[in-house]
Amino acid sequence: MCGRFSLIESVHELQQQFEFDLSADLQPRFNVAPSQEVFSIISDGKKRRGGMLRWGLVPHWAKEAKIGYKMINARAEGINEKPSFREPFRKKRCLIIADGFFEWKKVDDRKQPYRFVMKDGKPFAFAGLWETWKKGDAPLHTCTIITTTPNALTEDVHDRMPVILKRTDYARWLDPSNQAVDELKSLLVPYPAEEMELYAVSELINSPKNDVADVLSPLNSL
């Protein structure tokens, strides 16, 4: 699964890389957790728009919004057939932007957290789905991060990893008119391990309250 990530890059740098119009303020986030607002990019097929979505997808047909707590991730396998994800997969795909994500490895009687980043230090995009739920007092815009099998770097820590899209695939993924299931599913694969690296971090990351720079520091530097 993917349950925590960070995004501290400046808006200017993000716009340079992802080419979007901004519709929300963006503050540095060191410890993004489920049910919180996450920075995402959607498209109408012509323009990309950046804004905030709540992490934890609530299907439009759900009776209660709390189902979103169980929908922070969507498995790539069979995603086009599952009731919660079938429709968003067809026409409501998004990029969820991060510059690192965290996973935990069991070590003796505890879990050691690790941060995964790109070797070039640049932010990247998770493959996501989004949805709008209209049964509350106001429309609720939510999202989920798609996961796949691990690559050679992540497999020693966790048996799943988030789908990270290549830059050349952003347009295909975002275009709502693209409903070629096989083509879209072919993008939901492990990211090349040789382009990534990891390092151990402090257990400060375990609490969402610790949204501070120290959670990004290598464990041996604290």
C-alpha positions as CSV (number, residue, x, y, z in Angstrom):
1,M,0.0,0.0,0.0
2,C,1.0,3.7,0.0
3,G,0.0,5.4,3.2
4,R,2.3,8.4,3.6
5,F,4.1,10.8,1.3
6,S,5.6,14.3,1.1
7,L,5.6,17.3,-1.2
8,I,7.7,20.3,-0.4
9,E,8.7,21.5,-3.9
10,S,7.8,25.1,-4.9
11,V,4.7,25.8,-7.0
12,H,6.9,27.3,-9.7
13,E,9.0,24.2,-10.0
14,L,5.9,22.0,-10.1
15,Q,4.3,24.0,-12.8
16,Q,7.5,23.8,-14.9
17,Q,7.5,20.0,-14.7
18,F,3.8,19.2,-14.8
19,E,2.4,22.1,-16.8
20,F,-0.8,23.0,-15.0
21,D,-2.9,26.0,-14.0
22,L,-3.2,26.3,-10.2
23,S,-6.6,26.6,-8.5
24,A,-5.5,26.2,-4.9
25,D,-2.8,27.4,-2.4
26,L,0.0,24.9,-2.0
27,Q,2.0,24.7,1.3
28,P,5.0,22.4,1.9
29,R,3.9,19.0,3.4
30,F,6.3,16.7,5.0
31,N,4.0,14.0,6.3
32,V,0.8,13.7,4.1
33,A,-1.6,11.1,5.6
34,P,-4.9,9.5,4.5
35,S,-8.1,11.7,4.8
36,Q,-6.0,14.8,4.3
37,E,-6.1,17.1,1.3
38,V,-3.5,16.2,-1.4
39,F,-2.3,18.1,-4.4
40,S,-3.5,16.6,-7.6
41,I,-3.8,17.4,-11.3
42,I,-6.8,16.6,-13.5
43,S,-7.4,17.4,-17.2
44,D,-10.3,18.0,-19.5
45,G,-8.2,16.7,-22.4
46,K,-7.0,20.2,-23.3
47,K,-5.9,21.9,-20.1
48,R,-4.4,20.6,-16.8
49,R,-5.6,22.0,-13.6
50,G,-4.0,21.6,-10.2
51,G,-6.0,21.5,-7.0
52,M,-6.7,19.7,-3.7
53,L,-8.5,16.4,-3.4
54,R,-9.2,14.5,-0.2
55,W,-7.2,11.3,0.0
56,G,-9.6,8.4,0.3
57,L,-12.0,7.8,-2.6
58,V,-15.7,8.0,-2.0
59,P,-17.7,6.5,-4.9
60,H,-20.5,8.6,-6.2
61,W,-23.0,5.9,-5.2
62,A,-21.8,5.5,-1.6
63,K,-24.3,6.1,1.2
64,E,-21.7,7.6,3.6
65,A,-18.4,9.4,3.1
66,K,-16.6,7.3,5.7
67,I,-16.1,4.6,3.1
68,G,-13.2,6.8,1.9
69,Y,-11.1,5.7,4.8
70,K,-10.9,2.2,3.2
71,M,-10.2,3.6,-0.2
72,I,-6.8,5.3,0.0
73,N,-5.3,2.8,-2.4
74,A,-6.7,0.9,-5.4
75,R,-4.9,-2.3,-6.6
76,A,-4.0,-2.2,-10.3
77,E,-5.1,-5.8,-10.8
78,G,-8.7,-5.8,-12.1
79,I,-9.1,-2.1,-11.4
80,N,-11.4,-1.7,-14.5
81,E,-13.8,-4.3,-13.1
82,K,-14.2,-3.2,-9.4
83,P,-17.4,-1.3,-8.7
84,S,-15.6,1.4,-6.7
85,F,-13.0,2.1,-9.3
86,R,-14.5,1.1,-12.6
87,E,-16.1,4.4,-13.6
88,P,-13.3,6.7,-12.4
89,F,-10.8,4.5,-14.2
90,R,-12.7,5.2,-17.4
91,K,-12.8,8.9,-17.2
92,K,-11.6,10.4,-13.9
93,R,-7.9,9.8,-13.7
94,C,-5.5,12.1,-12.0
95,L,-1.9,12.7,-11.1
96,I,-1.2,12.9,-7.3
97,I,2.1,14.7,-6.9
98,A,4.8,13.8,-4.4
99,D,8.6,14.1,-3.9
100,G,8.9,11.0,-1.7
101,F,6.8,8.2,-0.1
102,F,7.2,6.1,3.0
103,E,6.9,2.4,3.7
104,W,7.6,0.3,6.8
105,K,9.6,-2.8,7.2
106,K,9.2,-5.2,10.1
107,V,12.5,-5.5,12.0
108,D,12.3,-7.8,15.1
109,D,9.4,-6.4,17.2
110,R,9.1,-3.0,15.5
111,K,8.6,-1.4,12.1
112,Q,11.4,0.7,10.6
113,P,10.2,3.4,8.2
114,Y,11.9,4.2,4.9
115,R,11.6,7.0,2.5
116,F,11.7,6.4,-1.3
117,V,12.8,9.2,-3.6
118,M,14.0,9.7,-7.1
119,K,17.8,9.7,-7.6
120,D,17.5,13.0,-9.5
121,G,15.7,14.6,-6.5
122,K,12.7,15.7,-8.6
123,P,9.0,15.3,-7.7
124,F,6.9,12.6,-9.4
125,A,3.3,11.6,-10.1
126,F,1.4,8.7,-8.6
127,A,-1.3,7.3,-10.9
128,G,-4.6,8.3,-9.2
129,L,-8.4,8.2,-9.6
130,W,-10.8,10.9,-8.5
131,E,-14.5,11.1,-7.8
132,T,-17.1,13.6,-6.6
133,W,-19.6,12.6,-3.9
134,K,-22.8,14.8,-3.7
135,K,-24.8,13.3,-0.9
136,G,-23.4,15.5,1.8
137,D,-23.8,19.2,2.6
138,A,-21.4,20.1,-0.1
139,P,-19.7,18.2,-3.0
140,L,-16.8,16.2,-1.8
141,H,-13.9,15.7,-4.2
142,T,-11.7,12.6,-3.3
143,C,-9.0,10.5,-4.8
144,T,-7.1,7.2,-4.4
145,I,-3.5,6.1,-5.3
146,I,-3.1,3.0,-7.5
147,T,-0.7,0.4,-6.3
148,T,1.1,-2.4,-8.1
149,T,3.7,-5.1,-7.5
150,P,7.1,-3.9,-6.0
151,N,10.2,-3.3,-8.0
152,A,13.6,-4.6,-6.9
153,L,14.2,-1.7,-4.6
154,T,10.9,-1.7,-2.8
155,E,10.3,-5.4,-2.5
156,D,12.6,-5.8,0.5
157,V,10.5,-3.3,2.4
158,H,6.9,-3.9,1.2
159,D,5.0,-6.3,-1.2
160,R,3.3,-3.4,-2.9
161,M,4.3,0.0,-4.3
162,P,2.4,3.0,-5.7
163,V,2.2,3.3,-9.4
164,I,4.6,6.1,-10.5
165,L,4.0,7.3,-14.0
166,K,6.7,8.2,-16.5
167,R,6.5,11.8,-17.6
168,T,5.9,10.7,-21.2
169,D,2.7,9.0,-20.0
170,Y,1.0,11.9,-18.2
171,A,-1.0,13.1,-21.2
172,R,-2.3,9.6,-22.0
173,W,-3.3,9.0,-18.4
174,L,-5.0,12.3,-17.8
175,D,-7.0,12.5,-21.1
176,P,-10.6,11.6,-20.2
177,S,-11.4,10.7,-23.8
178,N,-8.8,8.0,-23.7
179,Q,-10.8,4.9,-22.6
180,A,-8.5,2.2,-24.1
181,V,-8.5,-0.2,-21.1
182,D,-5.5,-2.3,-22.2
183,E,-3.4,0.8,-23.0
184,L,-4.2,2.4,-19.7
185,K,-3.6,-0.7,-17.7
186,S,-0.2,-1.1,-19.4
187,L,0.9,2.0,-17.5
188,L,0.2,0.5,-14.1
189,V,3.5,-1.2,-13.7
190,P,6.4,-0.9,-11.2
191,Y,8.7,2.1,-11.7
192,P,12.3,1.4,-12.7
193,A,14.2,0.6,-9.5
194,E,17.5,2.0,-10.9
195,E,15.9,5.5,-11.0
196,M,15.0,5.4,-7.3
197,E,16.7,5.2,-3.9
198,L,15.7,4.8,-0.3
199,Y,16.9,5.6,3.2
200,A,15.8,4.9,6.7
201,V,14.0,7.7,8.6
202,S,12.9,8.4,12.2
203,E,9.7,6.9,13.7
204,L,8.5,10.5,13.9
205,I,6.8,9.8,10.6
206,N,4.5,7.3,12.4
207,S,2.3,10.2,13.7
208,P,0.5,12.4,11.2
209,K,0.8,15.2,13.7
210,N,4.6,15.3,12.9
211,D,4.3,17.3,9.7
212,V,7.8,18.7,10.1
213,A,11.0,18.7,8.1
214,D,12.7,16.2,10.5
215,V,10.6,13.3,9.2
216,L,12.5,13.6,5.9
217,S,16.0,13.5,7.4
218,P,18.1,10.3,7.1
219,L,18.0,8.4,10.4
220,N,21.8,8.5,10.9
221,S,21.8,12.3,10.6
222,L,19.4,13.0,13.5
